[in-house]
Structure formats: structure tokens, C-alpha cells
Amino acid sequence: MLVYPRVKDIAKFMMSIKLPLATGIGIVLLASNASALPAFARQTGQSCVACHVGGQFPELTPYGRQFKLTGYTLGQQTNPLAIMVVADYAKTSKNTDSAGTTVSPLSGKAIVDYASLFAGGRITDNIGAFAQITYSFHDQQSSSGAWTGHLGSDNTDIRFADHLVENDQDLIYGFTLHNNPSVQDVWNSAPAWSYPYVAASGNAAATGAPPYLTALEGGFAQQVAGLGAYAYWNHTVYAELTAYRSTTGPLSALAIGNATGDSAHPKTFVEGYNPYVRLAYTKDWGSNSVMVGLTSFKIGSYVNDSNNNQPQYSLGTIKQTDTALDAQYQYLSEPYTATAQVRWIHERISDPNNLALQDQVSASLNSFRTKASLTYRSQFGASLSFFNVSGTSDSSYNPTSPSTTAVASATNSPNTRGWTPEAFWLPEPNIRVGLQYTAFTKYLGESTNYDGAGRKASDNNTLYLYGWYAY
């Protein structure tokens, strides 16, 4: 799935946590876009709003979570294919830096951005899947200005699940094979399915996210394979343990579009098996649903050589340890539905060989995001999101990729915060039109003159208009 395209090379540090640009937002945004699958509606015989809150894809209702936890098997086998297309227009407030270099090459252009093919649903009584492959129409730009596209894997989740009900005991349990840490989660405070739900390729500000993300927030999406076991007891306690490894051999199918030696979409390799633990407590009553959760993720990754993008195994690894707290609330009633999510992630980075960091051997990164939405009759809605990133200043914190951010920080700081209001309209359940505005109050350490040449955080403010269609 399309996920956030991040800085292509943050002094090697981003090589360990970044998401490939095209697949990146394509992935988003995969997380964002990949949600409402018409094939699932056909399989269950339910409308889209049965699984998705007020039609606000990909936010899941309790029924939608049950459908996913039971392995996408509810209902009858039917046509498992679906397609999605996103067209958009993004406009950056000030699209050149002090040297006249373009910050966002697609700013001010109306484009067909990306398209996805989905295959998903019931395979057997206990096995089901969700798989997406995405084509980004504007992946790389040549020196002459011509664009080339890119086809790659998006979010994929294959499950075996069973459901045991006895007296006052209810247990759902299963196994999941997937390619993006947290894509297997069923709550929208989890990074892979969190806000923003739709975003633009080739324009970092239009993703509504800062230029630095933790390992949990897409840094290894479509780069690793995770095999996990989970259990959900009495619709109250959820527990999961997953191990992530490199996508080699047969598992390479989970990372199509990324290749060793590919400068545009290099493959990231990780050390051994890397643990991911998820715990959550949930409660549903009347029209209300609440969840509070804890996630721990620890991963070691190798740095690719800057000349040929080959993994340098002999140099050791960069260790990233993420601890996340999150919560979600939903009010589900007609004609109004309301949802709110909050997430805080603390990441510890250990780099004793200075493969990514330059000024020290350890650092930290903190990421905070909250979002609230209100929809009316599953047709009209509005959201407001706040994000804040803070962390250790380091000379490696200098984004250099012109496809995302051409302006570096004079203070070597990742500190960034801002707001994203959005209004959207669903004229049909499978059509969505939205307008977002991302306003930065701080960018890479400062509100004003963050590049040392007079550029303000607000110069990155971005207006984003999109149209989303699925069939």
C-alpha cells in the first residue's frame, strides 16, 4: 500500500527508517487509501459503512474489526478483485528555497497520482487475505522534467483465524503474515492505518506528516516480512507477538518494486528476527467504543552503501527501539458519527559505529499525533489533526532529497509540528472528495529561518485537493 514517502537519505539514518518514496506515499498512503475494499462489501453483503465509520475509510467499526480479526472470512466467496484510483492537486505555499530550487516538483499540478489493484477476502473457512499492488504515476523525475512510474507491493496481510464461543467465553485467535509493521492492527491509532488517510506523492507537506518518522511509522513498510500470532478474548483483551525478518527468498513477493542496488527503491535488510509486541484493552457499550493500547517494536537494520546500494553487513547495525501508547474512541450512531485517536511513540536509536548518526552514538525521536473526526449521514465530514515530532539534534538530520524536501535544517533538528484540518464529501459510498490544509508552526527546529536563509515553517504549508474512487 502506499505509505508515507519520506526523506530519501537522511545521512544514512533514513536509509534505515525510510519508506520508498513512490511506494511510500503510494503506500500510504497505502494505509490511507487501501482501506475500503468493494470486494469485502460484495463478500459480506454489507454496505461500506458497516465496516467503515461513516464511510471514513479506513476507519473500522467493531464489525469491521471482527471481519479482519477473523481472517477476512465472514460471508461467501465472491469476486475478490477491486481497483482504486486517486487524482489530486497539491499546492505548496512557497515552492522554492533561497537558491531558487524547487521544493515540491508536483506543486500546482492536477494529476492522476496512483492506482491500486486489490485482491482480498475469503479463501477457505479459516484463511483469508488482503493484498494490494500500487502503481505511482509520478515516481521519478529526470533532469529533463519527464516523469516515470513505479509498480510495487503495497500493504499485504494473509491470515489464518478461528473463533471459539463457549458459554461466557469468546476467543478469536489466528496467525498473520504481512509486510508492514502494524498493518495487521485493527485500530486506526496504529501507524499503518492512521491519519492522514489520503496523501500526495512527491509532496512531503501534503502528506500531513513531518519529514522524520519513527521505525513504526512506515520505516520498514514493504521491506520486511512479519509472521505473528494473536488472540482477542471476550472483545476485551487483545495480545499479539510478531517477528520481522528481511524479505528474501519466497518472501520477496512481499517487497515487489524494491531491489538490492536500486537507487530509487533500495531494499533494506534487517538483522535476524525482530520482535513486535502489541497489547490492547477494549470496551464497547451502546453506541460507544474505546481502546487503549501499548506497542513495543525493536529492530536492527544494515546501512546500504551509498555508491551501489548494497547492504554493508560487516559494519554492524543501527538499532531502533520504539515504545508506543495509543488510544481510540468511537461514537457510532445515525446521523452522526464521531471518532478520535491519539498516539505517542518514543524511539531510542543506538548507532555505536556512527552509521547513521554523526555527533553521538545514541539519539531519540518522539512522535505525537492526534485526530478527531465528525461525519453526517456518512456523506459529509470534517477532521482536525495535530502532529509534533521532537528529538536529538544531529548533523545527520539534513534532508537532501529534492523529491520530498529540498531545504535542510540549520540547527540539525528534527523538531516539527503542525495542524491538518480536512473536509470531505462522499457522493457515493465508493467516491470520496476531500480538501486538506497542512499548516506547519515549526519545521526542522524553528518557526522562522530554519534553513539559515530566511525560510519559514509556514512556507511549507500545503493545500491538498483529492478525489478517490474504488470499484
N, C-alpha and C positions, 0 to 999 in steps of 0.2 A: 504494500500500500504505500501511498505517497506519504512521506513523513517530513519532518522539518528539514530543509536544506540548510545546512549550517556552514560555517566558515570552512573553506576547503583545506586550509593548512594553517592552524594556529601554532606556528612554530612547533610542528610535530605533535603538540598536545592534542590538537583537534583531529589528528590522524587516528587518535585512539578513541575519541568520543564522537566524532562527527558522523553525520548521516550523509550519504551521497546526495549531492545537490538535486539532481533531477529526480532520482527516485525519492530523494528526500522530500521535497515538498510534494512531489508526486506522491510520496508516501504520506504524507500527511495525514502529507496530509493524508496520507493514506488513512491515517487514523481518522481523519476527519471525514474524508469522502467515502471511505469504504463501508459505510455503515448500513444504509438502507438497502437491503438486497431484495428486489422484487421476487427472486426465486424463492426466498423464505416465505413471503406472503402467499405465493401460489401453493407452497407445500402445506402450510398450516391452515389455509383458507381464511386467515385473519387479515384485517386491514393493516396498513403500515403503522397506524397509531397504537395498535395492540402491543407492539414490541417497542416502539419508539415514542418517547414522551412528547405529546403534542406535535408529532411529526418532526421534532427537532433532532434529526439524525446527527450523530449515532447514539444519542442518549437512550439507554434501555429502561423499560418499565420492569416491574417484578416479573411479568410474564416473559419479557424479552430475556431477562437474566436466566430464568428457568429454561428457556429454549436453548440458550448457549451452554449452560451447565450440563444439560442432558445430551450434549453432543450434537446439537442441530438435528435431532432425530424426530421431534414431535411432528405429527402429520403423516402425509403419504408422499411417496416418491413422485416427483414430477420433473418438469424441465429444470435442470439445475443451473442453467446459464443466465447471466444478466450482464448488462453493459451500463457504463456510466460515462458521461462527458461533462467537463467543466470548461466554461468560457468565462473570461474575466477581463477587467480593466483595473490597473493599479497606477496610482499617481503619487510620486514622492514629492514632498514639499520643496526641497532643494536638491536637485538631482545631479549636481556637480560639486566637487570639492574645490579647495582653494587653487588647485593646479588645473582646474577645468576637466578633471577626469570624471566620467560618468559613474554614478554610484549604483543605480539600478537600470540596466540596459533595456528592460521592458517597460519602464515607467512611461505612462501616457499612451500605451498601445492597447487596443482591444484585440484580444487573441482567443483562439481555441487553445486552451492551456494543456490539458491532458485528458486521456481517455483510459478506461479500465474495462477489462473483461473479468467477470467473476464466475466461479463455479462453486456451488455450495449446497449443502443440505444433507438429507438422509441417504446413507449408503446401505447400511443394514439396520437392524433394530437397535444396535448399540454403537454404531460407528457413523460419524458424520464429519463434515469438513466445511471450512470457509477458506477459499483461496482467491487471490487477486493477482493479476498481472497488469502493469500500467505502462502506457506509452506517453512520455512527455514530449510535446512537440517543439519545445524550446529548451533543449538541454545544454548545448554548447554553441558558442558564437565564434566564428572565425574572424581573422583580422580584417576581412572584407565586409564583415557585418552579417554574413549568412548564418542561419541557424540550422543545426542538425538535431534530430530527435533521438530518443533513447527508450528502449524497451527493457523492462526489468521486473523482477519479482516484487510483489507488494506484500502486505500482511497475509500470512497463511497460518491456519490453525486447524489441525486434524485431531479428532478426539475419539476415544472410546469412553463410554459412560454407562452407568447403570443407576437405577433408582429403587431403593428399598423402602417400603412403607409397612410398618407393623405397629398396631395399637397406637401409642402416642409418640412413636419414633418415626422420623423421616430422614433418610440419608441419601444424598446424591454423591456419588464418587466416580472418579474417572482418571484418565490419563490424557495428556495433551502433547503433541509435537508441533512446534511453532517456530517462527523466525524473527521475533521481535519481543524483547523483554517487556512484559505487561500487556501484550496484545491478547493474551489468554484471559485477562481480567474482565469482569462483568460490570465494574463500576466506572463511571466517567470521570472520576478523580484520578484514575490510573493514567500515567502519561500517554500511553499509546492511543487512548480514546478520549483524551481531554481536549478542552478548548484551546485554540480555535479549531472549529470543525471543517472549515474550508479555507484554503490559503493559496497564494500565488507562487508559481515557480519563478526563480530568478529574481526575486524581490524580497530580501530578508525582512524588511519592516512590515510588508504586507502579510507576513505570517502571524503578526501579532505576538511575536516572541523575540527575546533578546538574542544577540549573536553568540552567547555562550550557554550551553546546555549541559546538564549532568549526564552521566552514563545511562541513567534510567530514562532520560527524555529523548531517546532516539539515537543515541550514540552508536548503538550496535544493531540497529534495525536492519534486517535483511543481510546481516553479516554473521549471525550466529544461529545455531540450531539449539532449541531448548526442548528437553524431554522432562515432563513433570507429572506429578500425581497430586490430586486434590480431593477434598471432601467438604461437603456442606451439610451440616447437621441441624435438623429441625428449623430450617430457614433462619438460623440464628448465628451459628459459628462457621466460618469458612477458614480452611487451612490448606496451604499449598507448598510443595517443595519441588523446585525445578533446577536442573543442572544445564548449563550452556557450554557449548564447545564450538570449535570452528566448523564451518560448512565445507567439509572436504568429502571426497568420495560421493556416495549416493546422496548425501545431504546437500551437495552443491545445487540441487534443484531448488533449494530454499533461498538461494542467493543469485539467481539468474540476473545477468546485467552487471555484476561485479566480477572483476577478474584480476588475478595477480599480474602486476605490471601495467595495468590500465591506469593512466594518469588521471583520467576524468572520473573513473569509478573503480578505484583500487579496492582490493579485498583486504579486510582487516583480519588478522589471525590472533587467536587468544590462547592462553596457556591452559592446557588440560581442561578440567571440568570446573565451571564457576557457579557457585550456589546463589539461588534466589529463593527467599522465604517470604510468604505472604500470609498474614492473619487478618481477619476482619470479624467484627460483630455487627449484626444487622437486626432490625426490628421493623415490622410492618404493622400498622394499625389504622383501620378506617381508610382514609384517602392519603395517609402519610407513610413515608418510608425513609428510614435513616440508616446510615452505615458509618462506622469509624474503623480505620484500618492502619496497619503497620506493615511496611515492606523493608526488607534488607537485601541488598544485592552487592556482591563482591566479585570483581573481575580483573584479570591481568591480561594486558594486550601488548603485542610486539609493535615496534615502530617500523614503518616501511622506509626503505632507502629513498632519499629524495631524488635520486637520478633515474632509477628504473622501477621504483615502487615495489620492490621485493622485500619480504619480511626479513628483518635482521635478528635472527634468533639468538645469535651469540652475545648480543648487547643486554640481554635481560628484558624485563617487562615493566610497564607502568601499571601500578595497582590503583584501582579506584574502588572505594567502598561507599556505597550510598545507603543512607537510612532515611526512610520517608514516612511521614504521618499524613493521613488524608481522611476526609470525611465528605459525605454526600447527604443531602436532604431532598426529598421529592414530595410535592403535593399534587395528587393526580385526581382531578375532578373536572367535570364539564360545567361551563365552557372554558374555565381557566385551568392551566397547569403551571406550576412553579417549581423550579429546581435551583439548587445551589451546590457548588463543590468548592473545596479548599484543599490545597496540597502544599506541604513543605518538605524539601529534600535537602539534606546535608551530605555533602560529598567530601571525603578525605582522599587526597591524592598522594601517593608515595612514589617518588621518582629518584632513587638513590644514584642513578647513573646519569641524571640530567638529560634524559632522552626527550622530555617534553618541556620541563621547567628549566629555567636558566639561572634564576637568582637564588634558589633554595632547592632542597631535595624533597620537600613536602609542602602541600598547599591545601586549601579548602575552597569549596564553592557551595553557596547556599542559593536555593531556588524556591521562590514562593509564588503561588498563583491561586487566585480565587475567581469564581464566576457565578453570576446569578442570572436566571432567565425567567421570562413570563411569556406564555403563549395564550392565544384566544382562539377557540374553536378549531384548533390545530391548523390554522391558516395564517395568523398574524403573530409575530413575536418580536421580542427585544431582549438583548443580553448586555451585560456590562462585566468586563473582566479587568482585573488588576494583576500586574506581574512585577516581581522585583528579584533581581539577581545581585548577589554580593559575594566577594571572595578575596583571596590573596592577590595582591598586585605582583606581577612578574613580567619581565621583559619579553617573555614568550606570548603575552597577551596582546598581540598585534595582528588583528585580522588582515589578511593580504589579498584575499580572493575578490576580484572586481565583480564576480557574479553575485556576491552577496553584500559585501561591504568594502568599499574602496578606501575608507577613511579609518586610520588606526588611532589608538588612544595615546595621547602624550603622557599619560600617567601610568600606562601599562595596567590599567584596572579593568576588570570585567563588570563593574557595578553599573547596572542598567535597570530602569524601572519605567512603567508607563501604564496607560489605560487603553482598553479597546471596547468602545460601545458598538453595538450592531443592531440593525433592524432587518427583519426578513419576512418573506411572504411565500406561502405555498398555494399557488392557484390550483394545483393538483397534488395528490399525495406524492407523486414521483418527480415533481418540479419544484425547485426552490430558487428564489431570487433574494439576494442579500446585499446589504451595504454596511461595510465596516469602516471604522476610522481608528488607526493606531496612533496614539499621542505619547511621545516619549518625554518624560520630565527629567530623566537623566540617561546618559548614554556613555558607556565605556569610561565611567568615573566622574563625569562632570555634566552640569546642565548647560554651560556655555564654554566655548573654546576647548572642547575635549580633544581636538586634534592638534592643538597648539597653533592653529592657523585661522582661528575665528569661527569654526563650525559649531553650531549649537545642537543640542539634543533634539530640539523641535524641528530641525532641518530634515530629520529622518521621518517625520510624521507622514503617514501614508493613508490615502483614501483608496478603498478597495471595493469594487462592484463585481459581483459574480452571478452566474447562472449555472444551476446544477440540474442535470437530467439523468434519470435512471430508468431502465426498462428491462 
